[in-house]
Amino acid sequence: MELAGEVTGSENKRWAKCKKCKHTMVIDLIEDVKETKVSLEGIENDDCIKYSPQKSYEIGQSIYHENWNDFGKVVAKEILSNGHKSIAVEFQKSGHKKLIESLTT
């Protein structure tokens, strides 16, 4: 969703528009938009899986990216327009990154 404009007479409400379907709706910035921080503390001690584009991952799973020497947690999954799958990962050092998963060669 992207913010599309203000709602007249309300300082906490905004119009939001879906980037895909273009549907618009009113959202409350205090109630509907809550940023949740993923806890990355101590994940290097968990059962981390080495990242590989060929593997499949679950939301909440801890991974280790060997090339970046960085630990992260899978926060979202999506299917791209080309049919490939991707995961969104919050890393300790690198921040938020999108990576390919379930890649068949």
N, C-alpha and C positions, 0 to 999 in steps of 0.2 A: 504494500500500500504506500502511496505517497500523499502528502498533505496537499490539498487542492484549494483551500481557502478558509477564511474565518466564518463562523456562524454569528450572525448579527445578534447582539444582546447577550452573548455568552463568552466570557474570556477564556474558559477552559475547554471549549468545544471547537472542533475543526472539521471541515469536510475532508474526507479521505477518498482516494480513487485507486482501485485495483489496477495495477499496471498491465495485467493480462486481459481481463474481461471488461475493463473500463467502468465497472459498477462503482457508484459513489454511495457513501454513507457518512453519517455524523458519528464522530468518535469523541469520547471524553478523554482529554490528555492526562488527567489524574487517574481515572479508573481503568481505562482501556490500554494505555501505553505504560507498561511497567518494564523497565530494563532489568533483566535478571543476569547476574554475574555468575559464571560457572566457577566453582571452586577448583583450582588447579593445585592446591596445596597437597603435597605428599603423593601425587599420582605416580611419581617415578618409582615408588615403593609398591604400587599395586601390580596386578598382573597385566602389565603393558604388552601390547602386541606390536611387533615391528611393522611399520607401514609398508605396504606393497600395493601398487595399483591393481593387481590381480585379485586381492583379497576383498571380502565383503565385511562391513562393520555395522555395529549397532549403535544407536544413540546412547550416550553415556559411557561408552567404552573408552578406555585409556589406550593411547597409541604412542609409539616412539618413532620419530622420523630420523632415521640413521644419518642421512645426508646433512640435515640441519642440526643434528645432536640436540633435539628438542622433544619434550614430552607434551602431549596435548590430549584433549577430550573431545570426542565427536558430539557436536551439538545439534546437527541437522543433517538430513539426507534429501536429495532431489534427483529427478531424472531430467537431463538436459534436452534441449530441442533436437540434438542429433541422436538421441536414444541412449547415450552413455549415462552412467550413474555417477553422482558426485556426493562427497560428504563435506560438511563444514566443520572445521576443527578449530578450537580455541587452544593455541599453544602458549606455553609459559614464556618463551622468549620472542617468538615470531608473531604473536597475536592471532587474529582471525584469518584463516586461510581456507580455500576450497581445494579439495583434492579429488582425483578420479578414483573410483572403486569398481570392482568387478569387471575389469577390463579384460576382454578375451583377445588373445593374439592369434 
